[in-house]
């Protein structure tokens, strides 16, 4: 009987492996059809030019749903497709090529925020903080601490992948637990919990800039700041960390069973974990003091009723210079503690070390800047031709006709984003393509860009851990193979799939409760419904 059961179990595992192999083959096939994101945006920009010429020739137009007198509304109340395959269109393309790039909202904000993060990263502050958080946790709380540390590590995304994930596997092994469970927990936090965080990071200005550009198709004056999802992402950090810990301990770890060291491809006896040294602990203490001082100074500008960074006319926080300049405060909040830590530990001695850290990070942004150039052209062409607005009006009418203009529309939207993410792993690349369509569409049925962006961030995050096209997936596979020499992509995806399933359900429920049941804003000054 036990032997039959064992054979049956093996057959089931083989069947599951076959199913996952077929799933992987499909995903890889679809992913292989996509060119490099830079090439993709270049092709899409050319496609928009050609499509505008065809639809412009047939005089395609829709009725403008905005009220009479609204900014940007034509006198005849129609929205027409404007062809770029004309003399005027060519002139606009040629003269706007540079300004499309330099005026692309995410470009400057991401680079400025990254300058501050780079100081904290290269000084060693971020690495020491993560190691201190995880390695000082008790055995009972270590799982939660690993997932939680993974989530907050996405402030400097690559640091979580290259430092925390292998560290978590070592910690679990040292505690007599399966190292792959630790690796999975950290991977889930870093990647599937990518959009949640306690602090604003570089992803916030990146996404908000794309959202704002898309919102301008409906409302040219609409402003979307980097802070607009902060409340929801803050509470999401604790919910996602809890879900990740439960999935690890109740599903993933029991399924992995007892770890057999003979399956490892390396000598695990030589593994070591570097706990923060005394000088690093001293640096962390002084960096913490510096952070509190910075926060205190910033609070003086916004907390008092007469704070100099409140709105100059209304005195409110909403629309204030403080929120509009939040990227500058991200820069300061990372740069100052990072330099203080570096001075204490000796990793940064003077201004030249700070400049070198910033220069290294900027040097690594070459691909991003190249991507932004072509993405900016695509977004600009989409806006100039009115194709995004026309598609949004048609799509909104279709949703209303199908009775999908209520909050339930976000379930389909989140699922769609999760599926697209399997083949287009870059958050900025995916949002640059989909935002010009879905932001105007959902605005027209009454939802604010801030809420739409928050929903997108859920779908964009939860399937990262099962997407072979995700840039770090190969690295995680190599790390996992250290503990199971014959581990393949199917095994890794099977291990991570429960996280995606639980996260997409639990996070979507949190979204509904937070936004539509409790009526809470997703961020400072963020509306739930769009009022033209």
C-alpha positions as CSV (number, residue, x, y, z in Angstrom):
1,X,0.0,0.0,0.0
2,X,2.7,2.5,0.9
3,X,4.6,1.6,-2.3
4,X,1.4,2.1,-4.4
5,X,0.9,5.4,-2.8
6,X,4.5,6.4,-3.4
7,X,4.1,5.5,-7.1
8,X,0.9,7.4,-7.4
9,X,2.5,10.4,-5.9
10,X,5.4,10.2,-8.3
11,X,2.9,9.9,-11.2
12,X,1.0,13.0,-10.0
13,X,4.3,14.9,-9.7
14,X,5.2,13.9,-13.2
15,X,1.8,15.0,-14.4
16,X,2.2,18.3,-12.7
17,X,5.6,18.7,-14.2
18,X,4.2,18.0,-17.7
19,X,1.4,20.6,-17.1
20,X,3.9,23.2,-16.0
21,X,6.2,22.3,-18.9
22,X,3.4,22.9,-21.4
23,X,2.6,26.2,-19.6
24,X,6.2,27.3,-19.7
25,X,6.5,26.3,-23.4
26,X,3.4,28.5,-24.2
27,X,4.7,31.5,-22.2
28,X,8.2,31.1,-23.7
29,X,6.7,30.9,-27.2
30,X,4.6,34.1,-26.6
31,X,7.6,35.8,-25.0
32,X,9.9,34.9,-27.9
33,X,7.4,36.6,-30.3
34,X,8.1,39.9,-28.6
35,X,11.2,41.9,-29.6
36,X,13.3,43.8,-27.2
37,X,11.3,46.5,-25.3
38,X,13.2,49.3,-27.1
39,X,12.5,47.7,-30.5
40,X,8.9,47.1,-29.4
41,X,8.3,50.8,-28.7
42,X,10.0,51.8,-32.0
43,X,7.7,49.4,-33.9
44,X,4.6,50.6,-32.0
45,X,5.5,54.3,-32.7
46,X,5.7,53.5,-36.4
47,X,2.5,51.5,-36.3
48,X,0.7,54.4,-34.7
49,X,1.8,56.7,-37.6
50,X,0.6,54.2,-40.2
51,X,-2.7,53.5,-38.4
52,X,-3.4,57.2,-38.0
53,X,-3.0,57.7,-41.7
54,X,-5.4,54.9,-42.5
55,X,-8.1,55.9,-40.0
56,X,-7.6,59.5,-40.8
57,X,-8.3,58.8,-44.5
58,X,-11.6,57.3,-43.5
59,X,-12.4,60.3,-41.2
60,X,-13.0,58.2,-38.1
61,X,-14.4,60.2,-35.3
62,X,-16.4,59.8,-32.0
63,X,-18.6,62.1,-30.0
64,X,-16.6,63.8,-27.2
65,X,-18.2,62.8,-23.9
66,X,-16.8,65.8,-22.0
67,X,-19.2,68.7,-21.3
68,X,-19.3,71.8,-23.6
69,X,-16.7,74.3,-22.7
70,X,-14.3,71.7,-21.3
71,X,-10.7,72.4,-22.0
72,X,-9.5,70.6,-25.2
73,X,-13.1,70.0,-26.5
74,X,-13.6,70.9,-30.1
75,X,-16.5,73.3,-31.0
76,X,-18.3,70.6,-33.0
77,X,-18.1,68.2,-30.1
78,X,-16.2,65.5,-32.1
79,X,-12.9,63.7,-31.5
80,X,-11.3,63.0,-34.9
81,X,-8.3,60.8,-35.6
82,X,-5.5,63.0,-36.8
83,X,-3.2,61.6,-39.4
84,X,0.6,61.8,-39.0
85,X,1.1,60.6,-42.5
86,X,0.9,64.1,-43.9
87,X,3.2,67.1,-44.3
88,X,1.9,68.6,-41.0
89,X,2.3,65.2,-39.3
90,X,5.9,64.8,-40.5
91,X,6.8,68.3,-39.4
92,X,5.3,67.6,-35.9
93,X,7.3,64.4,-35.6
94,X,10.6,65.9,-36.6
95,X,10.2,69.0,-34.4
96,X,8.9,67.1,-31.4
97,X,11.4,64.3,-31.3
98,X,13.7,65.9,-28.7
99,X,11.0,67.6,-26.6
100,X,9.0,64.3,-26.5
101,X,12.0,62.7,-24.9
102,X,13.1,65.5,-22.5
103,X,9.6,66.3,-21.5
104,X,8.7,62.7,-20.7
105,X,7.6,62.9,-17.1
106,X,9.1,59.7,-15.6
107,X,12.6,60.5,-17.0
108,X,13.7,63.3,-14.7
109,X,11.8,62.1,-11.6
110,X,13.3,58.6,-11.8
111,X,16.8,59.9,-12.3
112,X,16.6,62.4,-9.4
113,X,15.1,59.8,-7.0
114,X,17.8,57.3,-8.1
115,X,20.6,59.8,-7.3
116,X,19.6,59.7,-3.6
117,X,19.0,55.9,-3.5
118,X,22.4,55.3,-5.1
119,X,24.1,57.0,-2.1
120,X,22.3,54.7,0.3
121,X,23.0,51.7,-1.8
122,X,26.7,52.2,-2.5
123,X,27.5,53.3,1.1
124,X,26.2,49.9,2.2
125,X,23.2,51.3,4.1
126,X,20.5,49.3,2.3
127,X,22.4,46.0,2.5
128,X,23.1,46.4,6.2
129,X,19.5,47.4,6.9
130,X,18.2,44.3,5.2
131,X,20.7,42.0,6.9
132,X,19.9,43.5,10.2
133,X,16.2,43.2,9.7
134,X,16.2,39.5,8.7
135,X,19.1,38.1,10.7
136,X,17.9,39.6,14.0
137,X,14.4,38.1,13.7
138,X,13.4,35.2,15.9
139,X,12.8,31.8,14.5
140,X,9.1,32.3,14.9
141,X,9.0,35.6,13.0
142,X,11.8,35.0,10.5
143,X,9.4,34.0,7.7
144,X,7.4,37.2,8.0
145,X,10.7,39.2,8.3
146,X,12.1,37.7,5.1
147,X,9.0,38.5,3.0
148,X,8.7,42.0,4.6
149,X,12.4,42.8,4.0
150,X,11.9,41.6,0.4
151,X,9.0,44.0,-0.1
152,X,10.8,47.1,1.2
153,X,14.0,46.2,-0.6
154,X,12.3,47.1,-3.9
155,X,13.3,50.7,-3.2
156,X,16.6,49.5,-4.8
157,X,15.2,46.6,-6.7
158,X,18.4,44.7,-7.7
159,X,19.7,44.7,-4.1
160,X,16.8,42.5,-3.1
161,X,17.5,40.0,-5.8
162,X,21.3,39.8,-5.4
163,X,21.5,40.1,-1.6
164,X,18.4,39.2,0.2
165,X,17.2,36.2,-1.7
166,X,20.5,34.1,-1.3
167,X,20.7,35.4,2.2
168,X,17.2,34.1,3.0
169,X,18.1,30.7,1.7
170,X,21.1,30.6,4.0
171,X,19.1,31.7,7.0
172,X,16.5,29.0,6.5
173,X,19.2,26.4,6.1
174,X,21.0,27.5,9.3
175,X,17.6,27.1,11.1
176,X,17.2,23.6,9.9
177,X,14.5,24.6,7.4
178,X,14.4,24.0,3.7
179,X,16.6,26.7,2.1
180,X,14.3,26.8,-1.0
181,X,11.5,27.9,1.3
182,X,13.6,30.8,2.4
183,X,14.5,31.6,-1.2
184,X,10.8,31.4,-2.2
185,X,9.7,33.7,0.6
186,X,12.3,36.3,-0.3
187,X,11.6,36.0,-4.0
188,X,7.8,36.5,-3.3
189,X,8.5,39.6,-1.3
190,X,11.0,41.2,-3.7
191,X,9.1,40.4,-6.9
192,X,5.5,39.5,-6.3
193,X,5.2,42.3,-3.7
194,X,7.1,44.7,-5.9
195,X,4.7,47.6,-5.8
196,X,4.1,47.6,-2.1
197,X,6.4,49.6,0.2
198,X,6.5,51.7,3.4
199,X,8.4,54.5,1.6
200,X,8.2,56.0,-1.9
201,X,10.7,54.6,-4.3
202,X,11.8,55.0,-7.9
203,X,8.8,53.1,-9.2
204,X,6.4,55.7,-7.9
205,X,7.5,58.6,-10.0
206,X,8.1,56.3,-12.9
207,X,4.5,55.0,-13.0
208,X,2.8,58.3,-12.0
209,X,4.5,60.1,-14.9
210,X,3.1,57.6,-17.4
211,X,-0.3,57.8,-15.7
212,X,-0.4,61.6,-15.9
213,X,0.5,61.6,-19.6
214,X,-2.3,59.1,-20.2
215,X,-4.8,61.1,-18.1
216,X,-4.1,64.2,-20.2
217,X,-5.9,62.6,-23.1
218,X,-9.1,63.2,-21.2
219,X,-8.1,66.1,-18.9
220,X,-5.1,68.1,-20.0
221,X,-4.7,69.7,-16.6
222,X,-4.8,66.5,-14.5
223,X,-1.8,66.0,-12.2
224,X,-0.7,62.6,-10.9
225,X,2.1,62.9,-8.3
226,X,4.4,60.1,-7.2
227,X,2.7,59.9,-3.8
228,X,-0.8,59.1,-5.1
229,X,-0.7,55.4,-4.1
230,X,1.3,55.7,-0.9
231,X,-1.5,54.9,1.6
232,X,-2.6,51.8,-0.2
233,X,0.9,50.6,-0.8
234,X,1.8,51.2,2.8
235,X,-1.0,49.0,4.1
236,X,-0.3,46.5,1.3
237,X,3.2,46.0,2.7
238,X,1.9,44.3,5.9
239,X,-0.9,42.4,4.2
240,X,1.3,41.0,1.4
241,X,4.0,40.1,3.9
242,X,1.4,38.3,6.0
243,X,0.1,36.4,3.0
244,X,3.6,35.5,1.9
245,X,4.5,34.2,5.3
246,X,1.4,32.0,5.5
247,X,1.9,30.6,2.0
248,X,5.5,29.8,2.8
249,X,4.7,28.0,6.1
250,X,1.4,26.4,5.1
251,X,1.9,25.5,1.5
252,X,5.4,25.8,0.1
253,X,7.5,24.5,3.0
254,X,5.4,21.4,3.7
255,X,5.4,20.6,0.0
256,X,9.2,20.8,-0.1
257,X,9.5,18.4,2.8
258,X,12.8,17.8,4.6
259,X,15.9,19.2,2.9
260,X,18.4,16.6,1.7
261,X,21.9,18.1,1.5
262,X,22.9,15.5,-1.0
263,X,20.7,17.2,-3.6
264,X,22.7,20.4,-3.4
265,X,25.1,21.3,-6.2
266,X,27.6,23.1,-3.8
267,X,29.3,22.4,-0.5
268,X,26.8,24.0,2.0
269,X,29.3,23.6,4.8
270,X,31.2,26.6,3.5
271,X,28.2,28.9,3.4
272,X,28.4,31.8,5.7
273,X,26.2,34.7,6.6
274,X,27.7,38.0,7.5
275,X,25.8,39.6,10.4
276,X,26.2,43.4,10.6
277,X,29.5,44.2,12.3
278,X,29.8,46.5,15.2
279,X,30.8,49.4,12.9
280,X,27.9,48.6,10.6
281,X,25.5,48.7,13.6
282,X,27.0,52.0,14.7
283,X,26.4,53.3,11.1
284,X,22.8,52.1,11.2
285,X,22.2,53.9,14.4
286,X,23.6,57.2,13.1
287,X,21.8,56.8,9.8
288,X,18.6,56.3,11.7
289,X,19.2,59.5,13.7
290,X,19.9,61.3,10.4
291,X,16.7,60.0,8.9
292,X,14.7,61.2,11.9
293,X,16.3,64.6,11.7
294,X,15.5,64.9,8.0
295,X,11.9,63.8,8.6
296,X,11.6,66.3,11.4
297,X,12.8,69.2,9.2
298,X,10.4,68.2,6.5
299,X,7.6,67.9,9.0
300,X,8.2,71.6,10.0
301,X,7.4,72.6,6.4
302,X,4.1,70.8,6.1
303,X,2.6,69.9,9.5
304,X,2.0,73.5,10.9
305,X,-0.9,75.3,9.5
306,X,1.4,78.0,8.2
307,X,4.0,75.5,6.9
308,X,6.0,77.0,4.0
309,X,5.4,74.0,1.8
310,X,1.6,74.0,2.2
311,X,-0.6,75.2,-0.7
312,X,0.0,78.9,-0.9
313,X,-3.7,79.7,-1.5
314,X,-5.7,77.1,0.4
315,X,-3.2,76.2,3.1
316,X,-4.0,72.5,2.5
317,X,-1.6,69.6,1.9
318,X,-3.4,68.5,-1.3
319,X,-1.8,70.2,-4.3
320,X,0.9,71.7,-2.1
321,X,4.5,72.3,-3.2
322,X,5.4,69.5,-0.7
323,X,3.6,66.9,-2.6
324,X,4.6,68.3,-6.0
325,X,8.2,68.2,-4.9
326,X,8.1,64.8,-3.2
327,X,10.8,63.4,-5.5
328,X,13.2,66.0,-4.0
329,X,12.4,64.6,-0.6
330,X,12.9,61.0,-1.7
331,X,16.4,62.2,-2.9
332,X,17.2,63.8,0.5
333,X,15.8,61.1,2.6
334,X,18.1,58.5,1.1
335,X,21.1,60.6,0.3
336,X,21.6,62.1,3.8
337,X,21.3,58.9,5.9
338,X,23.3,57.1,3.2
339,X,26.2,59.5,3.5
340,X,26.1,59.5,7.3
341,X,26.3,55.7,7.3
342,X,29.2,55.8,4.8
343,X,31.1,58.3,7.0
344,X,30.6,56.2,10.1
345,X,31.6,52.9,8.4
346,X,34.3,54.4,6.3
347,X,32.7,53.4,3.0
348,X,32.3,57.1,2.1
349,X,34.9,59.6,3.1
350,X,34.2,62.7,1.1
351,X,32.1,64.3,-1.6
352,X,34.0,62.4,-4.3
353,X,32.7,59.1,-3.0
354,X,29.1,60.4,-3.1
355,X,29.6,61.7,-6.6
356,X,31.1,58.3,-7.7
357,X,28.1,56.5,-6.2
358,X,25.7,58.7,-8.1
359,X,27.7,58.4,-11.3
360,X,27.8,54.5,-11.1
361,X,24.0,54.4,-10.8
362,X,23.6,56.9,-13.7
363,X,25.9,54.8,-15.8
364,X,23.7,51.7,-15.2
365,X,20.7,53.7,-16.5
366,X,21.8,53.7,-20.1
367,X,19.2,51.0,-21.2
368,X,16.4,52.8,-19.3
369,X,17.2,56.1,-21.0
370,X,17.2,54.4,-24.4
371,X,13.9,52.8,-23.6
372,X,12.4,56.1,-22.5
373,X,13.4,57.8,-25.7
374,X,11.3,55.4,-27.8
375,X,8.5,55.0,-25.2
376,X,8.2,58.8,-25.2
377,X,7.7,58.9,-28.9
378,X,5.0,56.2,-28.8
379,X,3.1,58.0,-26.0
380,X,3.3,61.4,-27.8
381,X,2.2,59.9,-31.2
382,X,-0.7,58.1,-29.4
383,X,-1.8,61.4,-27.9
384,X,-1.3,63.6,-31.0
385,X,-3.4,61.2,-33.2
386,X,-6.3,61.0,-30.7
387,X,-6.2,57.2,-31.2
388,X,-6.0,56.7,-27.4
389,X,-9.0,59.0,-26.8
390,X,-11.1,57.4,-29.5
391,X,-10.3,53.9,-28.3
392,X,-11.1,55.0,-24.7
393,X,-14.5,56.4,-25.7
394,X,-15.3,53.2,-27.7
395,X,-14.1,51.0,-24.9
396,X,-16.0,52.9,-22.2
397,X,-19.2,52.7,-24.2
398,X,-18.6,48.9,-24.6
399,X,-18.1,48.5,-20.9
400,X,-21.2,50.4,-20.0
401,X,-23.3,48.5,-22.6
402,X,-22.0,45.2,-21.0
403,X,-22.8,46.5,-17.5
404,X,-19.2,46.5,-16.5
405,X,-18.9,50.1,-15.3
406,X,-19.0,49.2,-11.6
407,X,-16.1,48.3,-9.4
408,X,-16.1,44.8,-10.7
409,X,-14.4,46.1,-13.9
410,X,-11.2,46.2,-11.8
411,X,-11.2,42.4,-11.4
412,X,-10.8,42.0,-15.2
413,X,-8.3,44.9,-15.3
414,X,-6.1,43.4,-12.7
415,X,-6.3,39.9,-14.2
416,X,-5.4,41.4,-17.6
417,X,-2.4,43.2,-16.3
418,X,-1.2,40.0,-14.6
419,X,-1.5,38.0,-17.8
420,X,0.3,40.7,-19.9
421,X,3.1,40.8,-17.3
422,X,3.9,37.1,-18.1
423,X,5.4,38.2,-21.4
424,X,6.2,41.9,-20.8
425,X,7.9,41.9,-17.5
426,X,9.0,45.5,-17.3
427,X,6.6,47.6,-15.2
428,X,7.4,50.8,-17.1
429,X,7.2,49.1,-20.5
430,X,3.9,47.4,-19.8
431,X,2.3,50.6,-18.3
432,X,3.6,52.8,-21.1
433,X,1.7,50.5,-23.6
434,X,-1.5,49.9,-21.6
435,X,-1.9,53.2,-19.7
436,X,-2.8,55.3,-22.8
437,X,-5.7,52.8,-23.4
438,X,-7.0,52.0,-20.0
439,X,-6.5,55.2,-18.0
440,X,-8.7,57.3,-20.4
441,X,-11.2,54.4,-20.7
442,X,-11.7,53.9,-17.0
443,X,-11.7,57.7,-16.4
444,X,-14.7,57.9,-18.8
445,X,-16.7,55.5,-16.7
446,X,-15.9,57.5,-13.6
447,X,-12.7,56.3,-11.9
448,X,-9.7,58.4,-11.1
449,X,-6.2,57.8,-12.6
450,X,-4.9,57.3,-9.1
451,X,-7.2,54.3,-8.4
452,X,-6.5,52.9,-11.9
453,X,-2.8,53.0,-11.3
454,X,-3.1,51.3,-7.9
455,X,-5.1,48.4,-9.5
456,X,-2.5,48.1,-12.3
457,X,0.3,47.8,-9.7
458,X,-1.4,44.7,-8.2
459,X,-1.6,42.9,-11.6
460,X,1.9,44.0,-12.6
461,X,3.4,42.6,-9.4
462,X,1.7,39.3,-8.6
463,X,2.8,37.3,-11.6
464,X,6.5,38.4,-11.6
465,X,7.5,35.2,-9.8
466,X,6.1,32.9,-12.5
467,X,7.2,34.9,-15.5
468,X,10.3,33.4,-17.2
469,X,10.5,36.7,-19.2
470,X,11.2,38.6,-15.9
471,X,14.8,39.8,-16.1
472,X,15.9,38.2,-12.8
473,X,14.1,34.9,-13.3
474,X,17.3,33.2,-14.6
475,X,19.3,34.5,-11.7
476,X,16.8,33.0,-9.2
477,X,16.8,29.7,-11.1
478,X,20.6,29.6,-10.7
479,X,20.4,30.4,-7.0
480,X,17.8,27.7,-6.5
481,X,19.9,25.1,-8.3
482,X,22.5,25.4,-5.6
483,X,20.1,23.5,-3.3
484,X,18.6,21.2,-5.8
485,X,20.9,20.3,-8.6
486,X,18.3,19.1,-11.1
487,X,15.9,21.9,-10.5
488,X,14.3,23.3,-13.6
489,X,12.0,26.2,-14.5
490,X,8.9,24.1,-14.1
491,X,9.8,23.3,-10.5
492,X,10.6,26.9,-9.7
493,X,7.3,28.1,-11.2
494,X,5.4,25.3,-9.4
495,X,7.0,26.5,-6.1
496,X,6.1,30.1,-6.7
497,X,2.6,29.7,-8.2
498,X,0.8,29.5,-4.9
499,X,2.2,33.0,-4.0
500,X,0.8,34.4,-7.3
501,X,-2.6,32.8,-6.7
502,X,-2.9,34.0,-3.1
503,X,-1.5,37.4,-3.7
504,X,-3.8,38.2,-6.7
505,X,-6.9,37.2,-4.7
506,X,-5.9,38.7,-1.4
507,X,-4.5,41.9,-2.8
508,X,-7.6,42.4,-5.0
509,X,-9.8,41.9,-2.0
510,X,-7.8,44.4,0.0
511,X,-8.1,46.9,-2.9
512,X,-11.9,46.5,-2.9
513,X,-12.2,46.8,0.9
514,X,-9.9,49.8,1.0
515,X,-11.3,51.7,-1.9
516,X,-14.9,50.8,-2.3
517,X,-16.0,49.5,1.1
518,X,-14.1,51.7,3.5
519,X,-13.9,54.6,1.0
520,X,-10.3,55.3,1.9
521,X,-8.1,57.2,-0.6
522,X,-5.2,55.3,-2.2
523,X,-2.8,58.2,-1.5
524,X,-2.6,61.8,-0.2
525,X,-5.1,63.9,-2.0
526,X,-6.1,61.0,-4.3
527,X,-9.7,60.9,-5.4
528,X,-11.5,57.6,-6.0
529,X,-13.8,58.9,-8.7
530,X,-13.0,61.2,-11.6
531,X,-15.1,64.3,-11.8
532,X,-14.6,66.2,-15.1
